[in-house]
């Protein structure tokens, strides 16, 4: 019976650590938000995208998605190389 409660305690600590890591990742993502928005805004200005606000927002969202995908792919490759 004691082993059961020890297992619950271990699982609780694991879940708490995962939640804490996710919280830190969320804070990290928020800190990148302004930087990425600034870069995207400069790209939109450089491309001369003017017009309706929703078109500019759509273009900015597409550019931000591309930038983030490149970052995710790069991070995945780095982690993949470290696991080998």
PyMOL Python script that loads the backbone (N, CA, C, O; Angstrom):
from pymol import cmd

cmd.read_pdbstr("""\
ATOM      1  N   UNK A   1       0.832  -1.194   0.000  1.00  0.00           N
ATOM      2  CA  UNK A   1       0.000   0.000   0.000  1.00  0.00           C
ATOM      3  C   UNK A   1       0.873   1.252   0.000  1.00  0.00           C
ATOM      4  O   UNK A   1       0.544   2.239  -0.658  1.00  0.00           O
ATOM      5  N   UNK A   2       1.982   1.217   0.734  1.00  0.00           N
ATOM      6  CA  UNK A   2       2.872   2.364   0.802  1.00  0.00           C
ATOM      7  C   UNK A   2       3.485   2.648  -0.571  1.00  0.00           C
ATOM      8  O   UNK A   2       3.681   3.802  -0.952  1.00  0.00           O
ATOM      9  N   UNK A   3       3.785   1.567  -1.308  1.00  0.00           N
ATOM     10  CA  UNK A   3       4.359   1.710  -2.650  1.00  0.00           C
ATOM     11  C   UNK A   3       3.396   2.473  -3.567  1.00  0.00           C
ATOM     12  O   UNK A   3       3.826   3.268  -4.403  1.00  0.00           O
ATOM     13  N   UNK A   4       2.114   2.229  -3.407  1.00  0.00           N
ATOM     14  CA  UNK A   4       1.098   2.911  -4.211  1.00  0.00           C
ATOM     15  C   UNK A   4       1.173   4.422  -4.006  1.00  0.00           C
ATOM     16  O   UNK A   4       1.132   5.188  -4.969  1.00  0.00           O
ATOM     17  N   UNK A   5       1.283   4.847  -2.745  1.00  0.00           N
ATOM     18  CA  UNK A   5       1.344   6.277  -2.451  1.00  0.00           C
ATOM     19  C   UNK A   5       2.672   6.890  -2.887  1.00  0.00           C
ATOM     20  O   UNK A   5       2.724   8.055  -3.280  1.00  0.00           O
ATOM     21  N   UNK A   6       3.742   6.100  -2.817  1.00  0.00           N
ATOM     22  CA  UNK A   6       5.032   6.594  -3.300  1.00  0.00           C
ATOM     23  C   UNK A   6       4.979   6.825  -4.811  1.00  0.00           C
ATOM     24  O   UNK A   6       5.517   7.810  -5.318  1.00  0.00           O
ATOM     25  N   UNK A   7       4.323   5.902  -5.524  1.00  0.00           N
ATOM     26  CA  UNK A   7       4.174   6.051  -6.981  1.00  0.00           C
ATOM     27  C   UNK A   7       3.350   7.283  -7.327  1.00  0.00           C
ATOM     28  O   UNK A   7       3.658   7.996  -8.282  1.00  0.00           O
ATOM     29  N   UNK A   8       2.314   7.526  -6.559  1.00  0.00           N
ATOM     30  CA  UNK A   8       1.482   8.715  -6.787  1.00  0.00           C
ATOM     31  C   UNK A   8       2.315   9.972  -6.576  1.00  0.00           C
ATOM     32  O   UNK A   8       2.215  10.923  -7.351  1.00  0.00           O
ATOM     33  N   UNK A   9       3.135   9.979  -5.530  1.00  0.00           N
ATOM     34  CA  UNK A   9       4.001  11.129  -5.264  1.00  0.00           C
ATOM     35  C   UNK A   9       4.991  11.362  -6.388  1.00  0.00           C
ATOM     36  O   UNK A   9       5.222  12.506  -6.780  1.00  0.00           O
ATOM     37  N   UNK A  10       5.585  10.284  -6.919  1.00  0.00           N
ATOM     38  CA  UNK A  10       6.527  10.402  -8.030  1.00  0.00           C
ATOM     39  C   UNK A  10       5.826  10.950  -9.272  1.00  0.00           C
ATOM     40  O   UNK A  10       6.345  11.833  -9.955  1.00  0.00           O
ATOM     41  N   UNK A  11       4.631  10.406  -9.551  1.00  0.00           N
ATOM     42  CA  UNK A  11       3.875  10.889 -10.709  1.00  0.00           C
ATOM     43  C   UNK A  11       3.501  12.357 -10.551  1.00  0.00           C
ATOM     44  O   UNK A  11       3.558  13.125 -11.512  1.00  0.00           O
ATOM     45  N   UNK A  12       3.125  12.740  -9.356  1.00  0.00           N
ATOM     46  CA  UNK A  12       2.748  14.135  -9.108  1.00  0.00           C
ATOM     47  C   UNK A  12       3.938  15.057  -9.343  1.00  0.00           C
ATOM     48  O   UNK A  12       3.790  16.124  -9.939  1.00  0.00           O
ATOM     49  N   UNK A  13       5.117  14.653  -8.878  1.00  0.00           N
ATOM     50  CA  UNK A  13       6.323  15.465  -9.096  1.00  0.00           C
ATOM     51  C   UNK A  13       6.652  15.564 -10.586  1.00  0.00           C
ATOM     52  O   UNK A  13       7.036  16.628 -11.072  1.00  0.00           O
ATOM     53  N   UNK A  14       6.501  14.445 -11.311  1.00  0.00           N
ATOM     54  CA  UNK A  14       6.766  14.464 -12.753  1.00  0.00           C
ATOM     55  C   UNK A  14       5.817  15.422 -13.469  1.00  0.00           C
ATOM     56  O   UNK A  14       6.235  16.214 -14.314  1.00  0.00           O
ATOM     57  N   UNK A  15       4.539  15.337 -13.121  1.00  0.00           N
ATOM     58  CA  UNK A  15       3.549  16.206 -13.753  1.00  0.00           C
ATOM     59  C   UNK A  15       3.771  17.665 -13.386  1.00  0.00           C
ATOM     60  O   UNK A  15       3.584  18.554 -14.217  1.00  0.00           O
ATOM     61  N   UNK A  16       4.166  17.911 -12.154  1.00  0.00           N
ATOM     62  CA  UNK A  16       4.451  19.282 -11.721  1.00  0.00           C
ATOM     63  C   UNK A  16       5.658  19.834 -12.483  1.00  0.00           C
ATOM     64  O   UNK A  16       5.662  20.995 -12.892  1.00  0.00           O
ATOM     65  N   UNK A  17       6.680  18.998 -12.671  1.00  0.00           N
ATOM     66  CA  UNK A  17       7.873  19.431 -13.416  1.00  0.00           C
ATOM     67  C   UNK A  17       7.512  19.718 -14.870  1.00  0.00           C
ATOM     68  O   UNK A  17       8.000  20.687 -15.451  1.00  0.00           O
ATOM     69  N   UNK A  18       6.665  18.884 -15.455  1.00  0.00           N
ATOM     70  CA  UNK A  18       6.230  19.101 -16.839  1.00  0.00           C
ATOM     71  C   UNK A  18       5.431  20.398 -16.949  1.00  0.00           C
ATOM     72  O   UNK A  18       5.628  21.175 -17.884  1.00  0.00           O
ATOM     73  N   UNK A  19       4.543  20.628 -16.007  1.00  0.00           N
ATOM     74  CA  UNK A  19       3.749  21.858 -16.017  1.00  0.00           C
ATOM     75  C   UNK A  19       4.638  23.084 -15.850  1.00  0.00           C
ATOM     76  O   UNK A  19       4.420  24.106 -16.500  1.00  0.00           O
ATOM     77  N   UNK A  20       5.629  22.984 -14.989  1.00  0.00           N
ATOM     78  CA  UNK A  20       6.553  24.101 -14.776  1.00  0.00           C
ATOM     79  C   UNK A  20       7.374  24.375 -16.041  1.00  0.00           C
ATOM     80  O   UNK A  20       7.584  25.531 -16.410  1.00  0.00           O
ATOM     81  N   UNK A  21       7.831  23.321 -16.695  1.00  0.00           N
ATOM     82  CA  UNK A  21       8.579  23.489 -17.946  1.00  0.00           C
ATOM     83  C   UNK A  21       7.692  24.126 -19.017  1.00  0.00           C
ATOM     84  O   UNK A  21       8.150  24.985 -19.771  1.00  0.00           O
ATOM     85  N   UNK A  22       6.438  23.711 -19.086  1.00  0.00           N
ATOM     86  CA  UNK A  22       5.510  24.299 -20.055  1.00  0.00           C
ATOM     87  C   UNK A  22       5.271  25.776 -19.752  1.00  0.00           C
ATOM     88  O   UNK A  22       5.163  26.586 -20.672  1.00  0.00           O
ATOM     89  N   UNK A  23       5.190  26.128 -18.484  1.00  0.00           N
ATOM     90  CA  UNK A  23       4.992  27.529 -18.104  1.00  0.00           C
ATOM     91  C   UNK A  23       6.198  28.372 -18.523  1.00  0.00           C
ATOM     92  O   UNK A  23       6.041  29.477 -19.041  1.00  0.00           O
ATOM     93  N   UNK A  24       7.396  27.844 -18.296  1.00  0.00           N
ATOM     94  CA  UNK A  24       8.594  28.569 -18.716  1.00  0.00           C
ATOM     95  C   UNK A  24       8.647  28.695 -20.240  1.00  0.00           C
ATOM     96  O   UNK A  24       9.039  29.740 -20.760  1.00  0.00           O
ATOM     97  N   UNK A  25       8.260  27.649 -20.951  1.00  0.00           N
ATOM     98  CA  UNK A  25       8.241  27.702 -22.417  1.00  0.00           C
ATOM     99  C   UNK A  25       7.243  28.750 -22.901  1.00  0.00           C
ATOM    100  O   UNK A  25       7.497  29.447 -23.883  1.00  0.00           O
ATOM    101  N   UNK A  26       6.114  28.860 -22.217  1.00  0.00           N
ATOM    102  CA  UNK A  26       5.115  29.853 -22.588  1.00  0.00           C
ATOM    103  C   UNK A  26       5.653  31.266 -22.389  1.00  0.00           C
ATOM    104  O   UNK A  26       5.454  32.132 -23.241  1.00  0.00           O
ATOM    105  N   UNK A  27       6.330  31.502 -21.275  1.00  0.00           N
ATOM    106  CA  UNK A  27       6.936  32.809 -21.015  1.00  0.00           C
ATOM    107  C   UNK A  27       7.992  33.119 -22.079  1.00  0.00           C
ATOM    108  O   UNK A  27       8.089  34.247 -22.562  1.00  0.00           O
ATOM    109  N   UNK A  28       8.772  32.111 -22.432  1.00  0.00           N
ATOM    110  CA  UNK A  28       9.796  32.284 -23.456  1.00  0.00           C
ATOM    111  C   UNK A  28       9.148  32.639 -24.805  1.00  0.00           C
ATOM    112  O   UNK A  28       9.630  33.515 -25.523  1.00  0.00           O
ATOM    113  N   UNK A  29       8.070  31.959 -25.130  1.00  0.00           N
ATOM    114  CA  UNK A  29       7.368  32.247 -26.386  1.00  0.00           C
ATOM    115  C   UNK A  29       6.806  33.666 -26.386  1.00  0.00           C
ATOM    116  O   UNK A  29       6.862  34.357 -27.403  1.00  0.00           O
ATOM    117  N   UNK A  30       6.273  34.094 -25.265  1.00  0.00           N
ATOM    118  CA  UNK A  30       5.746  35.457 -25.178  1.00  0.00           C
ATOM    119  C   UNK A  30       6.845  36.498 -25.353  1.00  0.00           C
ATOM    120  O   UNK A  30       6.622  37.558 -25.938  1.00  0.00           O
ATOM    121  N   UNK A  31       8.029  36.187 -24.843  1.00  0.00           N
ATOM    122  CA  UNK A  31       9.126  37.144 -24.982  1.00  0.00           C
ATOM    123  C   UNK A  31       9.580  37.254 -26.434  1.00  0.00           C
ATOM    124  O   UNK A  31      10.053  38.308 -26.859  1.00  0.00           O
ATOM    125  N   UNK A  32       9.438  36.183 -27.186  1.00  0.00           N
ATOM    126  CA  UNK A  32       9.786  36.226 -28.609  1.00  0.00           C
ATOM    127  C   UNK A  32       8.705  36.913 -29.432  1.00  0.00           C
ATOM    128  O   UNK A  32       8.972  37.355 -30.549  1.00  0.00           O
ATOM    129  N   UNK A  33       7.509  37.010 -28.909  1.00  0.00           N
ATOM    130  CA  UNK A  33       6.381  37.572 -29.647  1.00  0.00           C
ATOM    131  C   UNK A  33       6.689  38.958 -30.202  1.00  0.00           C
ATOM    132  O   UNK A  33       6.490  39.209 -31.391  1.00  0.00           O
ATOM    133  N   UNK A  34       7.167  39.845 -29.362  1.00  0.00           N
ATOM    134  CA  UNK A  34       7.450  41.209 -29.814  1.00  0.00           C
ATOM    135  C   UNK A  34       8.557  41.236 -30.863  1.00  0.00           C
ATOM    136  O   UNK A  34       8.486  41.986 -31.836  1.00  0.00           O
ATOM    137  N   UNK A  35       9.577  40.413 -30.653  1.00  0.00           N
ATOM    138  CA  UNK A  35      10.688  40.375 -31.604  1.00  0.00           C
ATOM    139  C   UNK A  35      10.206  39.898 -32.973  1.00  0.00           C
ATOM    140  O   UNK A  35      10.546  40.493 -33.996  1.00  0.00           O
ATOM    141  N   UNK A  36       9.426  38.840 -32.992  1.00  0.00           N
ATOM    142  CA  UNK A  36       8.927  38.311 -34.265  1.00  0.00           C
ATOM    143  C   UNK A  36       7.980  39.306 -34.918  1.00  0.00           C
ATOM    144  O   UNK A  36       8.027  39.497 -36.133  1.00  0.00           O
ATOM    145  N   UNK A  37       7.122  39.941 -34.129  1.00  0.00           N
ATOM    146  CA  UNK A  37       6.207  40.935 -34.705  1.00  0.00           C
ATOM    147  C   UNK A  37       6.980  42.098 -35.314  1.00  0.00           C
ATOM    148  O   UNK A  37       6.600  42.611 -36.366  1.00  0.00           O
ATOM    149  N   UNK A  38       8.055  42.515 -34.664  1.00  0.00           N
ATOM    150  CA  UNK A  38       8.875  43.595 -35.205  1.00  0.00           C
ATOM    151  C   UNK A  38       9.515  43.211 -36.529  1.00  0.00           C
ATOM    152  O   UNK A  38       9.524  43.998 -37.475  1.00  0.00           O
ATOM    153  N   UNK A  39      10.052  41.991 -36.591  1.00  0.00           N
ATOM    154  CA  UNK A  39      10.665  41.510 -37.826  1.00  0.00           C
ATOM    155  C   UNK A  39       9.627  41.415 -38.939  1.00  0.00           C
ATOM    156  O   UNK A  39       9.872  41.842 -40.068  1.00  0.00           O
ATOM    157  N   UNK A  40       8.475  40.855 -38.612  1.00  0.00           N
ATOM    158  CA  UNK A  40       7.413  40.716 -39.613  1.00  0.00           C
ATOM    159  C   UNK A  40       6.964  42.084 -40.105  1.00  0.00           C
ATOM    160  O   UNK A  40       6.742  42.272 -41.301  1.00  0.00           O
ATOM    161  N   UNK A  41       6.831  43.027 -39.204  1.00  0.00           N
ATOM    162  CA  UNK A  41       6.417  44.381 -39.597  1.00  0.00           C
ATOM    163  C   UNK A  41       7.428  44.993 -40.559  1.00  0.00           C
ATOM    164  O   UNK A  41       7.047  45.633 -41.539  1.00  0.00           O
ATOM    165  N   UNK A  42       8.718  44.798 -40.283  1.00  0.00           N
ATOM    166  CA  UNK A  42       9.757  45.323 -41.182  1.00  0.00           C
ATOM    167  C   UNK A  42       9.682  44.652 -42.547  1.00  0.00           C
ATOM    168  O   UNK A  42       9.866  45.312 -43.570  1.00  0.00           O
ATOM    169  N   UNK A  43       9.415  43.349 -42.577  1.00  0.00           N
ATOM    170  CA  UNK A  43       9.284  42.634 -43.850  1.00  0.00           C
ATOM    171  C   UNK A  43       8.076  43.142 -44.624  1.00  0.00           C
ATOM    172  O   UNK A  43       8.156  43.349 -45.835  1.00  0.00           O
ATOM    173  N   UNK A  44       6.959  43.344 -43.934  1.00  0.00           N
ATOM    174  CA  UNK A  44       5.747  43.858 -44.583  1.00  0.00           C
ATOM    175  C   UNK A  44       6.017  45.245 -45.175  1.00  0.00           C
ATOM    176  O   UNK A  44       5.611  45.536 -46.300  1.00  0.00           O
ATOM    177  N   UNK A  45       6.702  46.093 -44.410  1.00  0.00           N
ATOM    178  CA  UNK A  45       7.042  47.431 -44.911  1.00  0.00           C
ATOM    179  C   UNK A  45       7.994  47.344 -46.098  1.00  0.00           C
ATOM    180  O   UNK A  45       7.837  48.065 -47.083  1.00  0.00           O
ATOM    181  N   UNK A  46       8.988  46.450 -45.996  1.00  0.00           N
ATOM    182  CA  UNK A  46       9.968  46.299 -47.069  1.00  0.00           C
ATOM    183  C   UNK A  46       9.300  45.826 -48.361  1.00  0.00           C
ATOM    184  O   UNK A  46       9.653  46.275 -49.451  1.00  0.00           O
ATOM    185  N   UNK A  47       8.330  44.916 -48.227  1.00  0.00           N
ATOM    186  CA  UNK A  47       7.620  44.403 -49.397  1.00  0.00           C
ATOM    187  C   UNK A  47       6.601  45.397 -49.927  1.00  0.00           C
ATOM    188  O   UNK A  47       6.031  45.193 -50.999  1.00  0.00           O
ATOM    189  N   UNK A  48       6.368  46.467 -49.184  1.00  0.00           N
ATOM    190  CA  UNK A  48       5.434  47.495 -49.619  1.00  0.00           C
ATOM    191  C   UNK A  48       3.987  47.038 -49.603  1.00  0.00           C
ATOM    192  O   UNK A  48       3.170  47.489 -50.406  1.00  0.00           O
ATOM    193  N   UNK A  49       3.680  46.137 -48.679  1.00  0.00           N
ATOM    194  CA  UNK A  49       2.309  45.637 -48.595  1.00  0.00           C
ATOM    195  C   UNK A  49       1.428  46.690 -47.922  1.00  0.00           C
ATOM    196  O   UNK A  49       1.526  46.932 -46.719  1.00  0.00           O
ATOM    197  N   UNK A  50       0.595  47.288 -48.704  1.00  0.00           N
ATOM    198  CA  UNK A  50      -0.335  48.288 -48.191  1.00  0.00           C
ATOM    199  C   UNK A  50      -1.733  47.920 -48.664  1.00  0.00           C
ATOM    200  O   UNK A  50      -1.900  47.188 -49.640  1.00  0.00           O
ATOM    201  N   UNK A  51      -2.695  48.416 -47.990  1.00  0.00           N
ATOM    202  CA  UNK A  51      -4.075  48.132 -48.380  1.00  0.00           C
ATOM    203  C   UNK A  51      -4.935  47.949 -47.146  1.00  0.00           C
ATOM    204  O   UNK A  51      -4.696  48.542 -46.093  1.00  0.00           O
ATOM    205  N   UNK A  52      -5.932  47.117 -47.310  1.00  0.00           N
ATOM    206  CA  UNK A  52      -6.848  46.855 -46.208  1.00  0.00           C
ATOM    207  C   UNK A  52      -6.099  46.207 -45.049  1.00  0.00           C
ATOM    208  O   UNK A  52      -5.163  45.430 -45.239  1.00  0.00           O
ATOM    209  N   UNK A  53      -6.536  46.551 -43.855  1.00  0.00           N
ATOM    210  CA  UNK A  53      -5.846  46.080 -42.659  1.00  0.00           C
ATOM    211  C   UNK A  53      -5.827  44.548 -42.583  1.00  0.00           C
ATOM    212  O   UNK A  53      -4.822  43.961 -42.180  1.00  0.00           O
ATOM    213  N   UNK A  54      -6.923  43.905 -42.967  1.00  0.00           N
ATOM    214  CA  UNK A  54      -6.974  42.452 -42.859  1.00  0.00           C
ATOM    215  C   UNK A  54      -6.015  41.780 -43.830  1.00  0.00           C
ATOM    216  O   UNK A  54      -5.507  40.698 -43.538  1.00  0.00           O
ATOM    217  N   UNK A  55      -5.757  42.392 -44.969  1.00  0.00           N
ATOM    218  CA  UNK A  55      -4.794  41.829 -45.920  1.00  0.00           C
ATOM    219  C   UNK A  55      -3.384  41.928 -45.348  1.00  0.00           C
ATOM    220  O   UNK A  55      -2.594  40.991 -45.470  1.00  0.00           O
ATOM    221  N   UNK A  56      -3.070  43.051 -44.731  1.00  0.00           N
ATOM    222  CA  UNK A  56      -1.759  43.226 -44.109  1.00  0.00           C
ATOM    223  C   UNK A  56      -1.598  42.237 -42.957  1.00  0.00           C
ATOM    224  O   UNK A  56      -0.532  41.642 -42.798  1.00  0.00           O
ATOM    225  N   UNK A  57      -2.639  42.058 -42.158  1.00  0.00           N
ATOM    226  CA  UNK A  57      -2.571  41.107 -41.046  1.00  0.00           C
ATOM    227  C   UNK A  57      -2.402  39.679 -41.559  1.00  0.00           C
ATOM    228  O   UNK A  57      -1.669  38.888 -40.965  1.00  0.00           O
ATOM    229  N   UNK A  58      -3.075  39.347 -42.653  1.00  0.00           N
ATOM    230  CA  UNK A  58      -2.937  38.019 -43.235  1.00  0.00           C
ATOM    231  C   UNK A  58      -1.516  37.800 -43.740  1.00  0.00           C
ATOM    232  O   UNK A  58      -0.928  36.744 -43.508  1.00  0.00           O
ATOM    233  N   UNK A  59      -0.971  38.786 -44.421  1.00  0.00           N
ATOM    234  CA  UNK A  59       0.412  38.683 -44.911  1.00  0.00           C
ATOM    235  C   UNK A  59       1.373  38.550 -43.735  1.00  0.00           C
ATOM    236  O   UNK A  59       2.305  37.748 -43.785  1.00  0.00           O
ATOM    237  N   UNK A  60       1.154  39.323 -42.686  1.00  0.00           N
ATOM    238  CA  UNK A  60       2.016  39.255 -41.502  1.00  0.00           C
ATOM    239  C   UNK A  60       1.916  37.877 -40.842  1.00  0.00           C
ATOM    240  O   UNK A  60       2.923  37.331 -40.394  1.00  0.00           O
ATOM    241  N   UNK A  61       0.718  37.322 -40.783  1.00  0.00           N
ATOM    242  CA  UNK A  61       0.534  35.998 -40.180  1.00  0.00           C
ATOM    243  C   UNK A  61       1.250  34.927 -41.002  1.00  0.00           C
ATOM    244  O   UNK A  61       1.852  34.015 -40.436  1.00  0.00           O
ATOM    245  N   UNK A  62       1.191  35.029 -42.308  1.00  0.00           N
ATOM    246  CA  UNK A  62       1.872  34.058 -43.171  1.00  0.00           C
ATOM    247  C   UNK A  62       3.388  34.161 -42.989  1.00  0.00           C
ATOM    248  O   UNK A  62       4.073  33.145 -42.869  1.00  0.00           O
ATOM    249  N   UNK A  63       3.900  35.374 -42.971  1.00  0.00           N
ATOM    250  CA  UNK A  63       5.343  35.575 -42.784  1.00  0.00           C
ATOM    251  C   UNK A  63       5.781  35.062 -41.408  1.00  0.00           C
ATOM    252  O   UNK A  63       6.811  34.399 -41.288  1.00  0.00           O
ATOM    253  N   UNK A  64       4.999  35.370 -40.377  1.00  0.00           N
ATOM    254  CA  UNK A  64       5.330  34.902 -39.029  1.00  0.00           C
ATOM    255  C   UNK A  64       5.310  33.378 -38.966  1.00  0.00           C
ATOM    256  O   UNK A  64       6.159  32.775 -38.309  1.00  0.00           O
ATOM    257  N   UNK A  65       4.358  32.756 -39.638  1.00  0.00           N
ATOM    258  CA  UNK A  65       4.277  31.296 -39.671  1.00  0.00           C
ATOM    259  C   UNK A  65       5.523  30.700 -40.306  1.00  0.00           C
ATOM    260  O   UNK A  65       6.079  29.724 -39.802  1.00  0.00           O
ATOM    261  N   UNK A  66       5.957  31.286 -41.406  1.00  0.00           N
ATOM    262  CA  UNK A  66       7.160  30.795 -42.085  1.00  0.00           C
ATOM    263  C   UNK A  66       8.384  30.931 -41.173  1.00  0.00           C
ATOM    264  O   UNK A  66       9.190  30.005 -41.068  1.00  0.00           O
ATOM    265  N   UNK A  67       8.519  32.080 -40.521  1.00  0.00           N
ATOM    266  CA  UNK A  67       9.649  32.297 -39.609  1.00  0.00           C
ATOM    267  C   UNK A  67       9.613  31.273 -38.469  1.00  0.00           C
ATOM    268  O   UNK A  67      10.640  30.689 -38.125  1.00  0.00           O
ATOM    269  N   UNK A  68       8.442  31.061 -37.894  1.00  0.00           N
ATOM    270  CA  UNK A  68       8.324  30.117 -36.781  1.00  0.00           C
ATOM    271  C   UNK A  68       8.588  28.682 -37.230  1.00  0.00           C
ATOM    272  O   UNK A  68       9.215  27.915 -36.498  1.00  0.00           O
ATOM    273  N   UNK A  69       8.124  28.311 -38.410  1.00  0.00           N
ATOM    274  CA  UNK A  69       8.389  26.967 -38.916  1.00  0.00           C
ATOM    275  C   UNK A  69       9.880  26.736 -39.116  1.00  0.00           C
ATOM    276  O   UNK A  69      10.393  25.661 -38.806  1.00  0.00           O
ATOM    277  N   UNK A  70      10.571  27.738 -39.633  1.00  0.00           N
ATOM    278  CA  UNK A  70      12.019  27.628 -39.792  1.00  0.00           C
ATOM    279  C   UNK A  70      12.676  27.433 -38.426  1.00  0.00           C
ATOM    280  O   UNK A  70      13.585  26.615 -38.284  1.00  0.00           O
ATOM    281  N   UNK A  71      12.216  28.184 -37.421  1.00  0.00           N
ATOM    282  CA  UNK A  71      12.753  28.029 -36.070  1.00  0.00           C
ATOM    283  C   UNK A  71      12.475  26.657 -35.489  1.00  0.00           C
ATOM    284  O   UNK A  71      13.351  26.072 -34.851  1.00  0.00           O
ATOM    285  N   UNK A  72      11.283  26.132 -35.694  1.00  0.00           N
ATOM    286  CA  UNK A  72      10.924  24.810 -35.176  1.00  0.00           C
ATOM    287  C   UNK A  72      11.760  23.730 -35.849  1.00  0.00           C
ATOM    288  O   UNK A  72      12.257  22.820 -35.185  1.00  0.00           O
ATOM    289  N   UNK A  73      11.916  23.831 -37.164  1.00  0.00           N
ATOM    290  CA  UNK A  73      12.714  22.842 -37.901  1.00  0.00           C
ATOM    291  C   UNK A  73      14.166  22.891 -37.434  1.00  0.00           C
ATOM    292  O   UNK A  73      14.786  21.850 -37.215  1.00  0.00           O
ATOM    293  N   UNK A  74      14.706  24.099 -37.280  1.00  0.00           N
ATOM    294  CA  UNK A  74      16.092  24.232 -36.821  1.00  0.00           C
ATOM    295  C   UNK A  74      16.261  23.648 -35.420  1.00  0.00           C
ATOM    296  O   UNK A  74      17.223  22.924 -35.162  1.00  0.00           O
ATOM    297  N   UNK A  75      15.338  23.955 -34.521  1.00  0.00           N
ATOM    298  CA  UNK A  75      15.424  23.435 -33.156  1.00  0.00           C
ATOM    299  C   UNK A  75      15.299  21.914 -33.143  1.00  0.00           C
ATOM    300  O   UNK A  75      16.003  21.245 -32.387  1.00  0.00           O
ATOM    301  N   UNK A  76      14.421  21.365 -33.963  1.00  0.00           N
ATOM    302  CA  UNK A  76      14.251  19.917 -34.031  1.00  0.00           C
ATOM    303  C   UNK A  76      15.524  19.241 -34.524  1.00  0.00           C
ATOM    304  O   UNK A  76      15.910  18.189 -34.015  1.00  0.00           O
ATOM    305  N   UNK A  77      16.168  19.839 -35.505  1.00  0.00           N
ATOM    306  CA  UNK A  77      17.415  19.261 -36.022  1.00  0.00           C
ATOM    307  C   UNK A  77      18.518  19.323 -34.975  1.00  0.00           C
ATOM    308  O   UNK A  77      19.298  18.380 -34.840  1.00  0.00           O
ATOM    309  N   UNK A  78      18.588  20.413 -34.242  1.00  0.00           N
ATOM    310  CA  UNK A  78      19.614  20.537 -33.198  1.00  0.00           C
ATOM    311  C   UNK A  78      19.391  19.479 -32.123  1.00  0.00           C
ATOM    312  O   UNK A  78      20.337  18.810 -31.706  1.00  0.00           O
ATOM    313  N   UNK A  79      18.155  19.325 -31.675  1.00  0.00           N
ATOM    314  CA  UNK A  79      17.850  18.340 -30.646  1.00  0.00           C
ATOM    315  C   UNK A  79      18.090  16.930 -31.178  1.00  0.00           C
ATOM    316  O   UNK A  79      18.585  16.065 -30.456  1.00  0.00           O
ATOM    317  N   UNK A  80      17.736  16.702 -32.454  1.00  0.00           N
ATOM    318  CA  UNK A  80      17.967  15.397 -33.055  1.00  0.00           C
ATOM    319  C   UNK A  80      19.438  15.047 -33.111  1.00  0.00           C
ATOM    320  O   UNK A  80      19.797  13.891 -32.888  1.00  0.00           O
ATOM    321  N   UNK A  81      20.300  16.006 -33.401  1.00  0.00           N
ATOM    322  CA  UNK A  81      21.734  15.756 -33.451  1.00  0.00           C
ATOM    323  C   UNK A  81      22.291  15.491 -32.051  1.00  0.00           C
ATOM    324  O   UNK A  81      23.226  14.706 -31.892  1.00  0.00           O
ATOM    325  N   UNK A  82      21.720  16.142 -31.044  1.00  0.00           N
ATOM    326  CA  UNK A  82      22.193  15.954 -29.671  1.00  0.00           C
ATOM    327  C   UNK A  82      21.827  14.572 -29.150  1.00  0.00           C
ATOM    328  O   UNK A  82      22.539  14.033 -28.303  1.00  0.00           O
ATOM    329  N   UNK A  83      20.737  13.986 -29.633  1.00  0.00           N
ATOM    330  CA  UNK A  83      20.303  12.668 -29.167  1.00  0.00           C
ATOM    331  C   UNK A  83      21.163  11.556 -29.747  1.00  0.00           C
ATOM    332  O   UNK A  83      21.194  10.458 -29.191  1.00  0.00           O
ATOM    333  N   UNK A  84      21.864  11.810 -30.853  1.00  0.00           N
ATOM    334  CA  UNK A  84      22.681  10.767 -31.490  1.00  0.00           C
ATOM    335  C   UNK A  84      23.926  10.492 -30.747  1.00  0.00           C
ATOM    336  O   UNK A  84      24.715   9.641 -31.157  1.00  0.00           O
TER     337      UNK A  84
END
""", "prot")
cmd.dss("prot")
cmd.show_as("cartoon", "prot")
cmd.util.cbc("prot")
cmd.orient("prot")
